[in-house]
Amino acid sequence: MKLTPELLRVKFQEGLERRTAELFTLIDAGDADGIYRAFHSLAGIGGTFGFPEVTALAREGEATRDRDRQRTLVRRIIATAAPR
C-alpha cells in the first residue's frame, strides 16, 4: 500500500479522536507536564501529516496554562482536522 497524502490525512484523523480525548482527560486532571507533552506531540504530528493549522494551535496549547483556553484549542484542533 502506497502512502499518499490523502491516506496520511486519514490516518492522522483516525488517531485524532484518541489523542484529543487524552488531552481533555489531562486538562481535567490538571497534569501540566502531560498536557504539554500531548500538545507537543500533536504539533509535530500535525506538521508531518499536512495539518499546519493543527501544529499552530498545538504550539499555542504548549504555551498556555489556562485550562479553558486549552479546551478551546483542543476543540479547534478537532474542527480544523475534521474530514471535509
Backbone as CSV, one residue per row, in Angstrom:
resi,resn,N_x,N_y,N_z,CA_x,CA_y,CA_z,C_x,C_y,C_z
1,MET,0.842,-1.171,0.000,0.000,0.000,0.000,0.890,1.239,0.000
2,LYS,0.639,2.123,-0.937,1.407,3.356,-1.040,0.796,4.420,-0.134
3,LEU,1.646,5.110,0.609,1.180,6.171,1.497,1.062,7.477,0.723
4,THR,-0.127,7.790,0.323,-0.402,9.035,-0.381,-0.714,10.123,0.639
5,PRO,-0.649,11.382,0.244,-1.037,12.448,1.175,-2.458,12.261,1.716
6,GLU,-3.351,11.774,0.881,-4.728,11.564,1.328,-4.802,10.470,2.398
7,LEU,-4.047,9.385,2.189,-4.040,8.301,3.159,-3.410,8.753,4.479
8,LEU,-2.366,9.557,4.409,-1.749,10.087,5.626,-2.740,10.933,6.413
9,ARG,-3.530,11.746,5.703,-4.525,12.582,6.367,-5.569,11.715,7.073
10,VAL,-6.003,10.658,6.406,-6.992,9.752,7.003,-6.418,9.111,8.259
11,LYS,-5.182,8.653,8.185,-4.534,8.025,9.343,-4.429,9.021,10.508
12,PHE,-4.072,10.254,10.197,-3.996,11.277,11.238,-5.367,11.471,11.879
13,GLN,-6.387,11.596,11.063,-7.735,11.829,11.570,-8.230,10.654,12.410
14,GLU,-7.854,9.440,12.036,-8.255,8.257,12.808,-7.672,8.293,14.224
15,GLY,-6.449,8.753,14.366,-5.819,8.817,15.685,-6.166,10.054,16.484
16,LEU,-6.758,11.030,15.819,-7.027,12.309,16.475,-8.039,12.172,17.609
17,GLU,-9.052,11.348,17.433,-10.068,11.199,18.480,-9.437,10.714,19.782
18,ARG,-8.566,9.735,19.688,-7.892,9.212,20.882,-6.996,10.278,21.511
19,ARG,-6.239,10.969,20.676,-5.306,11.983,21.184,-6.038,13.143,21.859
20,THR,-7.133,13.594,21.254,-7.866,14.718,21.840,-8.611,14.287,23.103
21,ALA,-9.124,13.062,23.134,-9.766,12.560,24.358,-8.744,12.517,25.497
22,GLU,-7.528,12.072,25.166,-6.461,12.044,26.164,-6.152,13.455,26.659
23,LEU,-6.114,14.403,25.750,-5.833,15.789,26.142,-6.909,16.321,27.081
24,PHE,-8.178,16.078,26.769,-9.248,16.525,27.659,-9.094,15.909,29.044
25,THR,-8.719,14.636,29.116,-8.510,13.963,30.395,-7.361,14.610,31.164
26,LEU,-6.273,14.893,30.471,-5.116,15.535,31.115,-5.467,16.935,31.606
27,ILE,-6.223,17.678,30.804,-6.637,19.031,31.208,-7.506,18.957,32.456
28,ASP,-8.472,18.034,32.449,-9.351,17.892,33.615,-8.573,17.517,34.866
29,ALA,-7.506,16.737,34.701,-6.682,16.309,35.837,-5.675,17.378,36.253
30,GLY,-5.492,18.389,35.423,-4.512,19.425,35.737,-3.069,18.956,35.606
31,ASP,-2.833,17.973,34.753,-1.499,17.395,34.555,-0.704,18.255,33.562
32,ALA,-0.050,19.290,34.069,0.637,20.252,33.214,1.691,19.606,32.320
33,ASP,2.479,18.692,32.863,3.508,18.029,32.053,2.881,17.173,30.958
34,GLY,1.842,16.428,31.320,1.153,15.593,30.343,0.488,16.414,29.255
35,ILE,-0.099,17.537,29.645,-0.741,18.432,28.674,0.302,18.953,27.693
36,TYR,1.423,19.409,28.225,2.484,19.920,27.352,2.935,18.838,26.367
37,ARG,3.199,17.638,26.883,3.667,16.543,26.017,2.632,16.206,24.937
38,ALA,1.362,16.173,25.313,0.313,15.826,24.349,0.184,16.901,23.270
39,PHE,0.206,18.175,23.668,0.151,19.249,22.669,1.408,19.211,21.790
40,HIS,2.553,18.961,22.416,3.815,18.912,21.666,3.768,17.793,20.611
41,SER,3.263,16.658,21.012,3.123,15.535,20.090,2.179,15.884,18.937
42,LEU,1.054,16.500,19.254,0.110,16.913,18.210,0.732,17.933,17.263
43,ALA,1.540,18.826,17.803,2.194,19.832,16.960,3.095,19.160,15.927
44,GLY,3.885,18.205,16.366,4.772,17.502,15.444,4.022,16.647,14.441
45,ILE,3.046,15.929,14.922,2.271,15.051,14.043,1.465,15.870,13.036
46,GLY,0.938,17.003,13.476,0.188,17.866,12.557,1.038,18.296,11.378
47,GLY,2.275,18.664,11.649,3.181,19.059,10.571,3.518,17.905,9.656
48,THR,3.782,16.761,10.239,4.130,15.577,9.461,3.007,15.155,8.527
49,PHE,1.785,15.249,9.008,0.643,14.761,8.252,-0.049,15.842,7.425
50,GLY,0.531,17.023,7.349,-0.013,18.056,6.474,-1.125,18.898,7.071
51,PHE,-1.066,19.109,8.372,-2.042,19.954,9.057,-1.314,21.098,9.772
52,PRO,-0.814,22.076,9.037,-0.077,23.161,9.694,-0.933,23.954,10.680
53,GLU,-2.239,23.998,10.444,-3.127,24.712,11.377,-3.159,23.996,12.725
54,VAL,-3.150,22.664,12.682,-3.121,21.887,13.919,-1.810,22.152,14.660
55,THR,-0.723,22.206,13.922,0.574,22.490,14.532,0.547,23.843,15.241
56,ALA,0.013,24.864,14.585,-0.037,26.204,15.185,-0.904,26.212,16.446
57,LEU,-2.054,25.556,16.388,-2.935,25.508,17.560,-2.288,24.725,18.697
58,ALA,-1.634,23.629,18.366,-0.972,22.823,19.393,0.188,23.587,20.027
59,ARG,0.919,24.353,19.239,2.009,25.169,19.798,1.449,26.184,20.803
60,GLU,0.295,26.739,20.458,-0.346,27.662,21.399,-0.737,26.913,22.675
61,GLY,-1.203,25.682,22.516,-1.566,24.865,23.673,-0.377,24.566,24.561
62,GLU,0.782,24.380,23.957,2.004,24.157,24.737,2.310,25.360,25.635
63,ALA,1.978,26.533,25.141,2.402,27.767,25.806,1.435,28.258,26.887
64,THR,0.190,27.790,26.869,-0.773,28.314,27.834,-1.001,27.342,28.982
65,ARG,-1.284,27.896,30.130,-1.622,27.090,31.314,-3.112,27.241,31.658
66,ASP,-3.809,28.051,30.898,-5.227,28.309,31.139,-6.059,27.122,30.635
67,ARG,-6.711,26.431,31.542,-7.455,25.224,31.168,-8.581,25.500,30.183
68,ASP,-9.293,26.599,30.366,-10.373,26.925,29.419,-9.801,27.152,28.026
69,ARG,-8.680,27.853,27.956,-8.036,28.088,26.661,-7.558,26.768,26.060
70,GLN,-7.007,25.901,26.886,-6.551,24.601,26.400,-7.717,23.802,25.815
71,ARG,-8.859,23.798,26.500,-10.031,23.084,25.981,-10.489,23.678,24.650
72,THR,-10.489,24.995,24.574,-10.873,25.665,23.331,-9.937,25.272,22.197
73,LEU,-8.651,25.224,22.484,-7.673,24.850,21.466,-7.873,23.413,20.997
74,VAL,-8.180,22.512,21.927,-8.433,21.120,21.539,-9.658,21.058,20.616
75,ARG,-10.712,21.772,20.974,-11.911,21.787,20.108,-11.589,22.370,18.735
76,ARG,-10.752,23.388,18.684,-10.367,23.969,17.392,-9.515,23.002,16.582
77,ILE,-8.653,22.243,17.247,-7.861,21.227,16.550,-8.784,20.190,15.922
78,ILE,-9.766,19.741,16.685,-10.730,18.754,16.161,-11.430,19.321,14.928
79,ALA,-11.902,20.555,15.019,-12.629,21.174,13.902,-11.730,21.374,12.689
80,THR,-10.492,21.762,12.934,-9.547,22.021,11.832,-9.209,20.760,11.077
81,ALA,-9.086,19.657,11.797,-8.662,18.405,11.167,-9.820,17.533,10.688
82,ALA,-11.042,17.994,10.911,-12.197,17.191,10.520,-12.198,16.954,8.999
83,PRO,-12.626,15.753,8.603,-12.713,15.487,7.150,-13.635,16.495,6.480
84,ARG,-13.262,16.839,5.280,-14.072,17.825,4.537,-14.756,17.180,3.380
